[in-house]
Amino acid sequence: MVALHPEYVLDEKDNRKAVMLPMSEWEQVVSELEELDDIRAYDHAKEQDSEAIPLEQAVHEIEQGDP
């Protein structure tokens, strides 16, 4: 879990309108989101009823533009 220290931007009525984070914390949030996206993509791929192919074949198909 990323420890966050947010600062809030308020409007004239003291309603929160935006959040500011230190860059290092923002970079941690982005990194965590990217990892979560990778996990979801992996889980989705595992749910598919498709046959695994060797890495070399996959790279070749990508390079050739094959579906």
C-alpha positions as CSV (number, residue, x, y, z in Angstrom):
1,M,0.0,0.0,0.0
2,V,1.3,3.4,-1.0
3,A,1.4,5.9,1.9
4,L,-0.1,9.2,0.6
5,H,0.1,12.7,1.9
6,P,-2.5,14.6,-0.2
7,E,-3.0,18.3,-0.2
8,Y,-6.4,19.5,-1.4
9,V,-7.2,22.5,-3.6
10,L,-10.4,24.1,-2.3
11,D,-12.9,26.4,-4.0
12,E,-14.2,29.6,-2.6
13,K,-16.7,27.5,-0.5
14,D,-14.0,25.2,0.9
15,N,-15.2,22.3,-1.3
16,R,-12.4,20.0,-2.4
17,K,-11.8,20.4,-6.1
18,A,-8.4,18.7,-6.7
19,V,-5.7,16.8,-5.0
20,M,-1.9,17.4,-5.0
21,L,0.6,14.8,-4.2
22,P,4.4,14.9,-4.0
23,M,5.9,13.6,-7.2
24,S,7.4,10.6,-5.6
25,E,4.0,9.5,-4.2
26,W,2.4,10.2,-7.6
27,E,5.0,8.0,-9.3
28,Q,4.3,5.2,-6.8
29,V,0.5,5.5,-7.5
30,V,1.2,5.3,-11.3
31,S,3.5,2.3,-10.8
32,E,0.9,0.5,-8.7
33,L,-1.8,1.2,-11.3
34,E,0.4,-0.2,-14.1
35,E,1.0,-3.3,-12.1
36,L,-2.7,-3.7,-11.4
37,D,-3.4,-3.3,-15.1
38,D,-0.8,-6.0,-15.9
39,I,-2.4,-8.4,-13.3
40,R,-5.8,-7.8,-14.8
41,A,-4.5,-8.5,-18.4
42,Y,-2.8,-11.7,-17.1
43,D,-6.0,-12.8,-15.4
44,H,-8.0,-12.0,-18.6
45,A,-5.6,-14.0,-20.7
46,K,-5.8,-17.0,-18.4
47,E,-9.6,-17.0,-18.7
48,Q,-9.4,-17.2,-22.5
49,D,-9.8,-20.6,-24.0
50,S,-6.7,-20.4,-26.2
51,E,-3.7,-22.5,-26.8
52,A,-0.3,-21.3,-25.6
53,I,2.3,-20.7,-28.3
54,P,6.1,-20.4,-28.0
55,L,7.5,-16.9,-27.4
56,E,9.5,-17.0,-30.6
57,Q,6.3,-17.7,-32.6
58,A,4.5,-14.9,-30.9
59,V,7.3,-12.4,-31.6
60,H,7.4,-13.5,-35.2
61,E,3.6,-13.1,-35.6
62,I,3.7,-9.7,-34.0
63,E,6.6,-8.6,-36.2
64,Q,4.8,-9.9,-39.3
65,G,1.5,-8.3,-38.3
66,D,-0.3,-11.7,-38.2
67,P,-3.4,-11.9,-36.1
